[in-house]
Amino acid sequence: MADRTPAETRAYANVNMDKFFTTVPPALKTQVVSLPQRISKMNVRPVIKLVEVLNTADKIFDHAGKFAACARGCGHCCHVSVPISEFEARYMGDKLGIKPVEVKQSRRPDLKDFGSHTPCPFLANGECSIYEVRPLTCRMHMNFDRDNYWCLHENWQKPEAEIPRPTIQPLEEAYHQLMGQAKQQIVADIRDFFPNGKNS
């Protein structure tokens, strides 16, 4: 696999992302764009609203999958930082039947500390063992390049290294809205909340 510049990657990814955004079915686009307003009007517990955010993310990124380089069993993104809120950690813990570690304050990890030696505690045999309840961060992490060049650990530290992926603003807005409603603003890496994975 030959080296290429970040500019070449961006040029390819921008075309790919344009194709993605212009082919989103109108009904799905409306569902995504209206998400923050919809959940603000839902008279239900915050956790039900979180499920709506996660389900909406799945729908838009299922559509995005045909434009991505991601493939089952790749697992490179399972070695980077996975920031989640305490609110989401509790939701995951309830679904998995395990109690997340109590984190006293938000922690901002140094991205340079991550690499092939820092697998997600839920990574098993190269695949996510909690796929159905994986965090929103994981659901939105998708590589719009032609291949996994910038995902490879040996390329992470190269100048301007960045995995090209779309930003779906309504998803992020709705998620932060929920954090405020749940009054749980602590954010840390998934490894902080679940250091031992399913054995936490």
Sequence and secondary structure as in RCSB ss.txt:
>XXXX:A:sequence
MADRTPAETRAYANVNMDKFFTTVPPALKTQVVSLPQRISKMNVRPVIKLVEVLNTADKIFDHAGKFAACARGCG
HCCHVSVPISEFEARYMGDKLGIKPVEVKQSRRPDLKDFGSHTPCPFLANGECSIYEVRPLTCRMHMNFDRDNYW
CLHENWQKPEAEIPRPTIQPLEEAYHQLMGQAKQQIVADIRDFFPNGKNS
>XXXX:A:secstr
     HHHHHHHHHHHHHHHHHTS HHHHHHHHTHHHHHHH  S HHHHHHHHHHHHHHHHHHHGGG    TT  
GGGGS  EEEHHHHHHHHHHHT      SS     GGG STT   TTEETTEETTGGG  HHHHH    SSSSGG
GSGGGTTSTT        HHHHHHHHHHHHHHT   EEEHHHH TTGGG 
